[in-house]
Amino acid sequence: MTTEMQEITITEDKPLLTGQADSSKQDAELAARILLDQGQEHSVETPHGVLHVTLHGTRNSRRPAILTFHDVGLDSKSCFLPLFKFEEMQEIVKNFTLIHIDAPGQEDGAAVYPAGYQYPTMETIAEMIPAVLQFFNFRTVIGVGVGAGAYILSKFTLANPDSVEGLVLVNIDTNARGWMDWAAQKLSSVTSSLTEQIMLHLFSQEELSSNTDVVQSHRERINKAPHLINIELFWKTYNSRRDLNLDRSSTFKCPVMLVVGDQAPYEDAAVECNSKLDPTTTSFLKMADAGGLPQLTQPAKLTEAFKYFIQGMGYMASSCMTRLSRSRTTSLSSSYSMEGSRSRSRTLSQGSQGGQMPPSPSQTMEVSC
């Protein structure tokens, strides 16, 4: 019996496309970019409770992370998203990991605290931050705080000076409330709603009178917040803060940039804080037409100043100050110093357009935006 071997040809019904592997890779990269853009949310256990934290970018611990803390009546998204989504901020964002901390119970969707809940003090909240750094394996950070968040980051920095390479404080008030302030707050709590009290804290009288879009959106957001009780607890805690007791012999060991809007509620407090800090490591920016929340109303100016600040710390030396050469409409004056006690080189790039160099110490920097 003869067995014949036949050659059989097998044809694929759905052959692989030549670009399919590349397409899958591109889809994966797109998914990763979307995830990084939206942020990765974490619940971080600390010795004093859980913190809601959102991380943007990769965990590149070779550089400090930019760590933010929001103000009362806001959360990390409403306080910082417009600033860090701003087009010219992307040059900074792509070079640093962002860590946004929400104060206990302040994040969107937070569970409402029960009646009688003992909210942590400002000091206790500051003591929760080291656990966040440990969770993400960052040794140092550049802190960016607004209002109550600026106070909390200040407490954290004073207690952990080696963990903070730089500090940006917007609307900082380092003083405890005096008797007059306490009495005024008590009267306000009787005559005004919680929302209106917080609005007076966040915005200038001019903004409130004009009822700007920013004012309207934040008033509506606070009014409709399902966790308004939590917001009230944070508000009361901030109003019970202690004096930071800063002076030039007992102050921050890192470079500091103070930011306040012209005629903002905490303009005088920021000026007073500036007088207590080391002038060789402190810059003070009083921003015109910025109102109470300059990170929302003037993101271009703040981005520009932030770039200078980071360059002064030895990072992003090749960054170009593009807005300096593009527009000449509005001036922002600030006392700006680039000297400091750190060993890191603070030589700034001469590659800015027009050959402009950041100012020498004790000079006034004019940033045209």
C-alpha positions in Angstrom: 0.0 0.0 0.0 1.5 3.3 -1.1 1.1 6.3 1.1 1.3 9.6 -0.6 2.4 12.7 1.2 0.4 15.7 0.2 1.5 19.2 0.8 -1.1 21.2 2.7 -1.1 25.0 2.6 -2.8 26.7 5.6 -4.0 30.1 5.0 -4.9 32.5 7.9 -8.4 33.8 7.8 -7.3 37.0 9.6 -3.6 37.6 9.0 -1.9 40.0 11.4 -1.6 43.5 10.0 1.9 44.9 9.7 1.1 47.9 11.9 -0.9 46.1 14.5 2.0 45.8 17.0 2.8 49.4 16.6 -0.9 50.3 17.1 -1.1 48.3 20.3 2.0 50.1 21.6 0.5 53.5 20.7 -2.7 52.6 22.5 -0.8 51.6 25.6 1.2 54.8 25.5 -2.0 56.8 25.1 -3.7 55.0 28.0 -0.6 55.7 30.1 -0.6 59.4 29.2 -4.3 59.7 30.0 -3.7 58.1 33.4 -0.8 60.4 34.2 -2.8 63.4 33.0 -5.9 62.6 35.2 -3.7 61.6 38.1 -3.4 58.5 40.2 -5.5 58.7 43.4 -4.2 57.2 46.6 -5.4 56.8 50.1 -2.3 57.2 52.2 -2.3 55.9 55.8 -0.6 58.3 58.3 -0.2 58.2 62.1 -3.2 60.5 62.4 -5.6 59.1 59.8 -5.9 58.7 56.0 -5.1 61.4 53.5 -6.4 61.6 49.9 -3.5 62.2 47.6 -3.3 62.5 43.8 -0.1 61.9 42.0 0.7 63.3 38.5 3.7 62.1 36.5 6.2 59.3 37.2 7.8 58.7 40.5 11.1 60.1 39.5 12.8 60.6 42.9 16.0 62.0 41.4 14.3 65.4 41.6 12.1 66.7 44.4 8.4 66.4 43.9 6.2 69.5 43.7 3.8 69.0 46.7 0.7 71.2 46.9 -1.7 71.9 49.7 -5.0 73.8 49.1 -6.9 76.5 51.0 -10.2 76.3 53.0 -13.2 76.0 50.8 -11.2 74.4 48.0 -9.8 71.0 47.2 -6.6 70.1 45.3 -8.4 70.2 42.0 -10.3 73.5 42.3 -7.3 75.1 43.9 -4.5 74.0 41.6 -5.8 72.4 38.4 -6.1 75.6 36.4 -2.5 76.5 37.3 -0.9 73.2 36.5 -3.0 72.7 33.3 -1.8 76.1 32.1 0.0 75.7 28.8 3.3 77.3 29.8 3.3 75.4 33.1 3.7 72.2 31.1 7.5 72.7 30.8 7.6 72.4 34.6 5.1 69.7 34.9 6.9 67.4 32.5 10.1 67.7 34.6 8.6 67.1 38.1 6.2 64.8 39.8 3.2 66.5 41.2 1.7 65.4 44.6 -1.6 67.1 45.5 -2.7 66.6 49.1 -6.3 67.1 50.2 -6.9 68.1 53.8 -8.9 65.4 55.7 -12.4 65.1 54.4 -12.0 67.9 51.8 -11.7 65.9 48.6 -14.6 65.6 46.2 -16.8 62.7 47.2 -15.5 62.6 50.8 -17.7 60.9 53.4 -19.4 63.4 55.8 -18.0 63.4 59.3 -20.5 62.5 62.0 -21.6 65.0 64.6 -19.0 65.6 67.3 -16.1 64.5 65.1 -12.8 65.8 66.4 -11.1 67.3 63.3 -7.3 67.4 63.4 -5.4 70.6 64.3 -3.3 72.4 61.8 -0.2 71.0 63.6 -1.6 67.5 63.3 -2.3 67.8 59.6 1.3 69.0 59.0 2.5 65.9 60.9 0.7 63.7 58.4 2.8 64.9 55.4 6.0 62.9 56.1 4.0 59.7 55.6 3.0 60.9 52.1 6.7 61.4 51.2 7.5 58.0 52.5 4.6 56.4 50.6 5.8 57.8 47.3 9.5 57.4 48.2 10.5 61.1 47.8 13.2 62.4 50.1 12.5 66.1 49.3 9.8 68.3 47.9 9.1 71.8 46.6 6.0 72.9 48.6 3.3 75.1 47.0 0.6 76.1 49.5 -2.4 78.5 49.4 -3.9 80.1 52.5 -4.5 77.4 55.1 -2.4 75.1 52.9 0.5 77.6 53.0 0.3 77.6 56.8 0.3 73.8 56.9 3.3 73.5 54.6 5.1 76.2 56.7 4.6 74.1 59.8 5.8 71.0 58.0 8.9 72.8 56.7 9.8 74.2 60.1 9.6 70.7 61.6 11.3 69.0 58.7 13.8 71.5 57.1 15.8 68.8 55.3 12.7 67.6 53.4 11.9 70.9 51.7 14.1 72.4 49.0 11.8 75.4 48.3 8.5 76.9 49.4 5.9 78.9 47.5 3.4 80.4 49.9 0.3 82.1 48.5 -1.8 84.3 50.9 0.2 83.2 53.9 -0.9 84.4 57.4 1.6 83.2 60.0 -0.2 84.8 62.9 -2.7 83.3 65.3 -6.0 85.2 65.4 -6.0 88.0 67.9 -8.9 88.9 70.1 -10.3 91.5 67.6 -10.1 88.9 64.9 -11.8 86.3 67.1 -14.6 88.7 68.0 -15.1 89.7 64.4 -15.2 86.0 63.4 -17.8 85.3 66.1 -20.0 88.1 64.8 -19.5 87.0 61.3 -20.6 83.5 62.1 -23.9 84.9 63.5 -24.6 87.3 60.7 -23.2 85.5 57.6 -23.5 82.0 56.3 -20.5 79.7 56.2 -20.2 80.1 52.4 -20.0 83.9 52.7 -17.4 83.7 55.5 -15.2 81.5 53.3 -15.8 83.7 50.3 -14.5 86.7 52.3 -11.5 84.6 53.1 -10.8 83.6 49.5 -11.6 86.8 47.5 -11.0 90.5 47.6 -13.9 93.0 48.2 -13.6 94.2 44.7 -14.0 90.7 43.3 -17.0 90.0 45.5 -18.6 93.3 44.5 -18.0 92.6 40.9 -19.3 89.0 41.3 -16.8 87.7 38.8 -17.2 84.3 37.1 -14.6 82.8 39.4 -16.5 84.1 42.5 -19.8 82.8 41.2 -18.5 79.3 40.4 -16.8 78.9 43.8 -19.8 80.2 45.7 -22.0 77.7 43.9 -19.6 74.9 44.4 -19.3 75.5 48.2 -23.1 76.0 48.6 -23.8 72.7 46.9 -21.0 70.7 48.5 -22.5 67.6 50.1 -19.6 67.6 52.7 -20.2 71.1 53.9 -19.8 70.0 57.5 -16.3 68.8 56.7 -15.5 72.2 55.1 -16.8 73.9 58.3 -14.5 71.8 60.5 -11.5 72.7 58.4 -12.5 76.4 58.5 -12.8 76.3 62.3 -9.4 74.5 62.6 -7.7 77.2 60.5 -9.2 80.0 62.6 -7.8 78.2 65.7 -4.2 78.2 64.3 -1.3 79.1 66.5 1.4 81.8 65.7 4.3 80.4 63.7 6.7 82.7 65.7 8.9 83.4 62.7 11.7 85.9 62.8 15.0 86.2 61.0 16.8 84.1 63.6 14.2 81.4 63.5 13.0 80.9 60.0 12.9 78.7 57.0 16.2 77.1 55.8 15.1 76.9 52.2 14.3 79.5 49.5 10.9 81.0 49.9 8.6 82.8 47.4 5.7 84.7 48.9 2.8 85.5 46.6 -0.2 87.7 47.2 -2.7 89.5 45.0 -3.1 93.3 45.1 -5.8 94.1 47.6 -6.2 90.4 48.5 -7.6 89.6 52.0 -4.2 88.6 53.3 -2.1 91.3 51.6 -1.0 92.8 54.9 -0.3 89.4 56.5 1.9 88.5 53.6 3.8 91.8 53.8 4.3 91.2 57.5 5.5 87.6 56.9 8.0 88.9 54.3 9.5 91.3 57.0 10.2 88.3 59.2 12.1 86.1 56.7 15.7 86.1 55.6 15.9 88.6 52.7 18.7 86.7 51.0 16.5 83.6 50.5 13.1 85.2 50.1 11.3 86.7 47.2 8.0 88.6 47.5 5.5 88.9 44.6 2.6 91.3 44.9 0.6 90.7 41.8 -1.6 93.4 40.2 -5.1 92.4 39.1 -4.8 89.0 40.7 -7.4 89.2 43.5 -7.6 86.7 46.2 -6.5 83.6 44.2 -3.7 84.6 41.9 -3.1 80.9 40.8 -6.6 81.0 39.2 -6.8 84.6 37.9 -3.1 85.1 36.8 -1.6 81.7 36.0 0.7 83.2 33.4 2.4 85.5 35.9 2.6 82.9 38.6 4.0 80.4 36.1 6.7 82.8 35.0 7.7 83.6 38.6 7.7 79.9 39.5 10.1 79.2 36.7 12.5 81.8 38.0 12.2 80.3 41.5 12.9 76.8 40.3 15.9 78.0 38.2 17.2 79.7 41.3 17.3 76.3 43.0 19.4 74.9 40.1 16.7 73.2 38.2 15.6 73.7 34.6 18.6 75.9 33.8 17.8 75.9 30.0 14.2 77.0 30.4 13.2 80.0 28.3 11.2 82.8 29.8 9.0 83.1 26.6 6.4 85.5 27.9 9.1 88.1 28.7 9.7 88.7 25.1 6.2 88.1 23.8 4.2 90.7 25.6 4.8 94.0 27.3 1.4 94.9 28.7 1.4 94.3 32.5 4.2 94.6 35.0 4.6 92.5 38.0 7.1 93.9 40.5 8.8 91.7 43.1 11.8 91.8 45.4 13.7 88.7 44.3 16.8 87.2 45.7 18.7 84.2 44.3 21.2 83.7 47.2 20.7 80.9 49.7 22.4 78.6 52.1 22.1 75.4 50.0 25.1 73.8 48.4 23.3 73.2 45.1 24.5 75.5 42.3 22.2 78.4 41.8 23.7 79.6 38.5 20.9 80.5 36.1 20.8 80.1 32.4 21.6 82.9 30.0 19.5 81.2 27.4 16.4 83.2 28.0 15.1 85.0 25.0 16.7 88.4 24.5 19.6 87.4 26.7 17.8 88.4 29.8 19.2 87.3 33.1 17.4 87.0 36.4 18.2 89.9 38.7 21.0 90.1 41.2 20.1 90.0 44.9 18.2 92.9 46.4 17.0 94.1 43.0 13.5 94.4 41.8 12.4 91.9 39.1 10.1 93.2 36.4 8.2 90.4 34.8 6.1 91.5 31.8 3.3 89.1 31.1 
